Amino acid sequence: QSDSEKELEMSNDLDKVKIEGEDKDKETEAEVKGLHEYWLTAFKNSPSIQEMIEENDEPILKHLINVKATTFADP
């Protein structure tokens, strides 16, 4: 095989992986269950976080599904 044929084959394989990954993302979204806008509500009810939330943040925060926090000791 020439280099261009190998590149084309690799490109096709990559496209297949992307498509399969997109399908899995859609399946995961369909499986998500929980309270509607839970994290937005939790953040708005948290005294330490609510003052940081601006009106233009809310449409984005409505879509949060999983939030993880890491705390660090002061230097």
Buried (B, 14 or more C-beta within 10 A) or exposed (E): EEEEEEEEEEEEEEEEEEEEEEEEEEEEEEEEEEEEBEBBEBBEEEEEEEEEBEEEEEEEBEEEEEEEEEEEEEE
